Amino acid sequence: MLNLIFVFAIIISFVFYFYFKTKQFRSPLPIAKNWYKSKANIGFGSFILAFSLNQAYLFPGMFTFIIVAILVALGIFVIVENIKKARHYGQFVDEEYRINR
């Protein structure tokens, strides 16, 4: 059951990543591009986190736990940094859309 939850989280974060990555490529505005990029990277960090936890569940072992610890730290770091960036750019997105109509 726990494996299904991890697989579901992996799929959702992967879809989240590709959705915002395509929005980034289609947006002509630079601040909106950065905002979508940071949102896509949140999905990527979630993917790293869910994937590493799934691997720890599937293959319990000392070597796996060392690699998982590194990937979990990396995933959390990516998520936290890009949440900060998304909040920062999110303040200016509406203004940029309004100016560039």
Residue frames as a rotation matrix with the C-alpha (Angstrom) as fourth column:
MET 1
0.566 0.824 0.000 0.00
0.824 -0.566 0.000 0.00
0.000 0.000 -1.000 0.00
LEU 2
0.464 -0.466 -0.753 2.79
0.141 -0.801 0.582 2.43
-0.875 -0.376 -0.306 0.87
ASN 3
-0.602 -0.694 0.394 4.47
0.460 0.101 0.882 1.64
-0.652 0.713 0.258 -2.45
LEU 4
-0.059 0.678 0.732 1.30
0.983 -0.090 0.162 2.70
0.176 0.729 -0.661 -4.30
ILE 5
0.809 0.309 -0.501 1.28
0.454 -0.869 0.196 6.01
-0.375 -0.385 -0.843 -2.44
PHE 6
-0.046 -0.914 -0.403 4.89
0.059 -0.405 0.913 6.64
-0.997 0.018 0.072 -3.45
VAL 7
-0.633 -0.144 0.761 4.19
0.719 0.256 0.646 5.72
-0.288 0.956 -0.058 -7.07
PHE 8
0.435 0.857 0.278 1.17
0.894 -0.446 -0.023 8.03
0.104 0.259 -0.960 -7.10
ALA 9
0.680 -0.247 -0.690 3.31
0.165 -0.866 0.473 10.86
-0.714 -0.435 -0.548 -5.66
ILE 10
-0.452 -0.879 0.151 6.00
0.296 0.011 0.955 10.20
-0.841 0.476 0.256 -8.27
ILE 11
-0.359 0.385 0.850 3.49
0.932 0.103 0.347 10.38
0.046 0.917 -0.396 -11.11
ILE 12
0.721 0.681 -0.129 1.79
0.691 -0.721 0.057 13.52
-0.054 -0.130 -0.990 -9.78
SER 13
0.391 -0.637 -0.665 5.10
0.060 -0.703 0.709 15.34
-0.918 -0.318 -0.237 -9.26
PHE 14
-0.610 -0.592 0.527 6.25
0.526 0.195 0.828 14.32
-0.593 0.782 0.192 -12.75
VAL 15
0.053 0.736 0.675 3.02
0.971 -0.196 0.138 15.69
0.234 0.648 -0.725 -14.28
PHE 16
0.800 0.189 -0.569 3.37
0.430 -0.842 0.325 18.84
-0.418 -0.504 -0.756 -12.17
TYR 17
-0.133 -0.953 -0.273 6.93
0.215 -0.297 0.930 19.30
-0.967 0.065 0.245 -13.47
PHE 18
-0.688 -0.174 0.705 6.03
0.695 0.124 0.709 18.92
-0.210 0.977 0.036 -17.14
TYR 19
0.408 0.891 0.198 2.93
0.910 -0.415 -0.011 21.11
0.072 0.184 -0.980 -16.86
PHE 20
0.787 -0.105 -0.608 4.86
0.155 -0.920 0.359 24.07
-0.597 -0.377 -0.708 -15.49
LYS 21
-0.351 -0.931 0.096 7.85
0.289 -0.011 0.957 23.41
-0.890 0.364 0.273 -17.77
THR 22
-0.364 0.284 0.887 5.60
0.928 0.034 0.371 23.74
0.075 0.958 -0.276 -20.82
LYS 23
0.775 0.618 -0.134 4.03
0.631 -0.769 0.106 26.88
-0.038 -0.166 -0.985 -19.35
GLN 24
0.277 -0.770 -0.574 7.55
0.170 -0.549 0.818 28.25
-0.946 -0.324 -0.022 -18.92
PHE 25
-0.645 -0.584 0.493 8.44
0.543 0.104 0.833 27.65
-0.538 0.805 0.250 -22.57
ARG 26
-0.122 0.701 0.703 5.18
0.953 -0.116 0.281 29.14
0.278 0.704 -0.653 -23.83
SER 27
0.670 0.385 -0.635 5.30
0.616 -0.765 0.186 32.31
-0.414 -0.516 -0.750 -21.74
PRO 28
0.385 -0.531 0.755 6.80
0.631 -0.445 -0.635 35.35
0.673 0.721 0.164 -23.49
LEU 29
0.714 -0.027 0.699 7.27
-0.370 -0.863 0.345 37.32
0.594 -0.505 -0.626 -20.26
PRO 30
-0.188 -0.945 -0.266 10.58
-0.219 0.304 -0.927 36.96
0.957 -0.116 -0.265 -18.36
ILE 31
-0.608 -0.012 0.794 9.24
-0.792 -0.071 -0.607 37.15
0.064 -0.997 0.033 -14.79
ALA 32
0.515 0.840 0.174 6.46
-0.831 0.539 -0.141 34.71
-0.212 -0.072 0.975 -15.61
LYS 33
0.476 -0.439 -0.762 9.08
-0.312 0.726 -0.613 32.37
0.822 0.529 0.209 -17.14
ASN 34
-0.624 -0.765 0.158 11.09
-0.376 0.118 -0.919 32.47
0.684 -0.633 -0.361 -13.90
TRP 35
-0.254 0.634 0.731 7.92
-0.941 0.013 -0.338 31.92
-0.224 -0.773 0.593 -11.86
TYR 36
0.777 0.550 -0.306 6.94
-0.619 0.755 -0.216 28.87
0.112 0.357 0.927 -13.92
LYS 37
0.093 -0.837 -0.540 10.52
-0.284 0.497 -0.820 27.60
0.954 0.229 -0.191 -13.79
SER 38
-0.728 -0.365 0.581 10.56
-0.630 0.021 -0.776 27.74
0.271 -0.931 -0.245 -10.00
LYS 39
0.202 0.866 0.457 7.17
-0.905 0.344 -0.252 25.99
-0.375 -0.363 0.853 -9.83
ALA 40
0.704 -0.021 -0.710 8.46
-0.438 0.774 -0.458 23.28
0.559 0.633 0.536 -12.19
ASN 41
-0.345 -0.924 -0.162 11.51
-0.333 0.282 -0.900 22.82
0.878 -0.257 -0.405 -9.99
ILE 42
-0.326 0.357 0.875 9.24
-0.922 0.086 -0.379 22.32
-0.210 -0.930 0.301 -6.97
GLY 43
0.772 0.628 -0.101 7.72
-0.628 0.728 -0.274 19.41
-0.099 0.275 0.957 -8.90
PHE 44
0.361 -0.731 -0.579 11.20
-0.278 0.508 -0.815 18.12
0.890 0.455 -0.020 -9.70
GLY 45
-0.608 -0.572 0.551 12.23
-0.665 -0.014 -0.747 18.29
0.434 -0.820 -0.372 -6.04
SER 46
0.140 0.755 0.640 9.04
-0.901 0.365 -0.234 16.45
-0.411 -0.544 0.732 -5.09
PHE 47
0.799 0.083 -0.595 9.89
-0.442 0.753 -0.487 13.81
0.408 0.652 0.639 -7.68
ILE 48
-0.213 -0.957 -0.197 13.39
-0.372 0.266 -0.890 13.34
0.904 -0.116 -0.412 -6.22
LEU 49
-0.547 0.042 0.836 11.95
-0.837 -0.019 -0.547 13.10
-0.007 -0.999 0.046 -2.71
ALA 50
0.480 0.829 0.288 9.19
-0.798 0.549 -0.249 10.62
-0.364 -0.110 0.925 -3.57
PHE 51
0.642 -0.299 -0.706 11.49
-0.395 0.661 -0.639 8.51
0.657 0.689 0.306 -5.75
SER 52
-0.447 -0.893 0.053 14.14
-0.482 0.191 -0.855 8.24
0.753 -0.408 -0.516 -3.06
LEU 53
-0.359 0.388 0.849 11.62
-0.876 0.173 -0.450 7.31
-0.321 -0.905 0.278 -0.38
ASN 54
0.749 0.621 -0.231 10.17
-0.660 0.672 -0.336 4.67
-0.054 0.404 0.913 -2.71
GLN 55
0.250 -0.745 -0.619 13.65
-0.347 0.528 -0.775 3.21
0.904 0.408 -0.126 -3.25
ALA 56
-0.654 -0.465 0.596 14.23
-0.696 0.061 -0.716 3.09
0.296 -0.883 -0.364 0.51
TYR 57
0.139 0.806 0.576 10.96
-0.866 0.381 -0.324 1.21
-0.480 -0.454 0.751 0.90
LEU 58
0.840 0.261 -0.476 11.67
-0.510 0.680 -0.527 -1.25
0.186 0.686 0.704 -1.93
PHE 59
0.433 -0.790 -0.434 15.35
0.273 0.574 -0.772 -1.95
0.859 0.216 0.464 -1.28
PRO 60
0.921 -0.102 0.377 16.15
-0.383 -0.426 0.820 -1.65
0.077 -0.899 -0.432 2.43
GLY 61
0.546 -0.821 -0.167 19.88
0.802 0.570 -0.181 -1.78
0.244 -0.035 0.969 2.98
MET 62
0.273 -0.491 -0.827 22.68
0.601 -0.584 0.545 0.34
-0.751 -0.646 0.136 4.38
PHE 63
-0.765 -0.608 0.210 23.99
0.524 -0.400 0.752 1.50
-0.373 0.685 0.625 1.01
THR 64
-0.254 0.771 0.584 20.48
0.759 -0.215 0.615 2.36
0.599 0.599 -0.530 -0.17
PHE 65
0.630 0.532 -0.566 19.79
0.775 -0.471 0.420 4.37
-0.043 -0.704 -0.709 2.97
ILE 66
-0.232 -0.779 -0.582 22.97
0.544 -0.600 0.587 6.40
-0.807 -0.180 0.563 2.47
ILE 67
-0.872 -0.054 0.486 21.99
0.475 -0.333 0.815 7.26
0.118 0.942 0.316 -1.11
VAL 68
0.086 0.990 0.112 18.40
0.815 -0.134 0.564 7.94
0.574 0.042 -0.818 -0.03
ALA 69
0.341 -0.013 -0.940 19.57
0.776 -0.560 0.290 10.31
-0.530 -0.828 -0.181 2.72
ILE 70
-0.720 -0.651 -0.242 21.53
0.357 -0.646 0.675 12.30
-0.595 0.400 0.697 0.14
LEU 71
-0.742 0.478 0.470 18.59
0.471 -0.127 0.873 12.39
0.477 0.869 -0.131 -2.27
VAL 72
0.304 0.861 -0.409 16.10
0.925 -0.163 0.344 13.35
0.230 -0.483 -0.845 0.44
ALA 73
-0.013 -0.390 -0.921 18.35
0.576 -0.756 0.312 16.24
-0.817 -0.526 0.235 1.51
LEU 74
-0.933 -0.346 0.094 18.70
0.255 -0.454 0.854 17.32
-0.253 0.821 0.512 -2.13
GLY 75
-0.395 0.869 0.298 14.94
0.713 0.085 0.696 17.06
0.580 0.487 -0.653 -2.74
ILE 76
0.415 0.535 -0.736 14.07
0.889 -0.411 0.203 19.08
-0.194 -0.738 -0.646 0.35
PHE 77
-0.388 -0.649 -0.655 16.69
0.410 -0.758 0.508 21.69
-0.825 -0.071 0.560 -0.57
VAL 78
-0.922 0.069 0.380 15.32
0.356 -0.234 0.905 22.02
0.151 0.970 0.192 -4.12
ILE 79
-0.007 1.000 -0.009 11.73
0.865 0.010 0.501 22.30
0.501 -0.004 -0.866 -2.86
VAL 80
0.331 0.131 -0.934 12.50
0.798 -0.567 0.203 24.91
-0.504 -0.813 -0.293 -0.18
GLU 81
-0.626 -0.657 -0.420 14.67
0.318 -0.707 0.632 27.12
-0.712 0.262 0.651 -2.42
ASN 82
-0.881 0.292 0.372 12.15
0.336 -0.165 0.927 27.09
0.332 0.942 0.047 -5.25
ILE 83
0.201 0.920 -0.337 9.23
0.962 -0.120 0.246 27.84
0.185 -0.374 -0.909 -2.95
LYS 84
0.000 -0.292 -0.956 11.13
0.519 -0.817 0.250 30.98
-0.855 -0.496 0.152 -1.94
LYS 85
-0.920 -0.388 -0.050 11.73
0.139 -0.445 0.885 31.86
-0.366 0.807 0.463 -5.60
ALA 86
-0.498 0.806 0.319 8.09
0.719 0.179 0.671 31.20
0.484 0.564 -0.669 -6.54
ARG 87
0.344 0.603 -0.720 6.88
0.892 -0.449 0.051 33.48
-0.293 -0.660 -0.692 -3.76
HIS 88
-0.340 -0.562 -0.754 9.31
0.276 -0.826 0.491 36.20
-0.899 -0.042 0.436 -4.83
TYR 89
-0.995 -0.064 0.079 8.40
0.091 -0.221 0.971 36.08
-0.045 0.973 0.225 -8.54
GLY 90
-0.353 0.936 0.012 4.72
0.911 0.340 0.233 35.58
0.214 0.093 -0.973 -7.76
GLN 91
-0.052 0.284 -0.957 4.54
0.580 -0.772 -0.261 39.10
-0.813 -0.568 -0.124 -6.38
PHE 92
-0.453 -0.304 -0.838 5.39
-0.337 -0.812 0.476 40.56
-0.826 0.498 0.266 -9.78
VAL 93
-0.814 0.105 0.572 3.58
0.499 0.632 0.593 38.26
-0.299 0.768 -0.567 -12.22
ASP 94
0.227 0.973 0.051 0.22
0.900 -0.189 -0.393 40.06
-0.372 0.135 -0.918 -12.16
GLU 95
0.405 -0.150 -0.902 1.91
-0.071 -0.989 0.132 43.41
-0.911 0.011 -0.412 -12.59
GLU 96
-0.689 -0.718 -0.094 3.97
-0.195 0.059 0.979 42.11
-0.698 0.693 -0.180 -15.51
TYR 97
-0.513 0.588 0.626 0.85
0.836 0.509 0.207 40.73
-0.197 0.629 -0.752 -17.23
ARG 98
0.507 0.747 -0.429 -0.96
0.650 -0.659 -0.378 44.03
-0.565 -0.087 -0.820 -16.67
ILE 99
0.090 -0.568 -0.818 1.93
-0.287 -0.801 0.525 46.09
-0.954 0.187 -0.235 -18.10
ASN 100
-0.798 -0.583 -0.154 2.47
-0.338 0.221 0.915 43.86
-0.499 0.782 -0.373 -21.15
ARG 101
0.061 0.902 0.428 -1.08
0.234 0.404 -0.884 43.50
-0.970 0.154 -0.187 -22.43
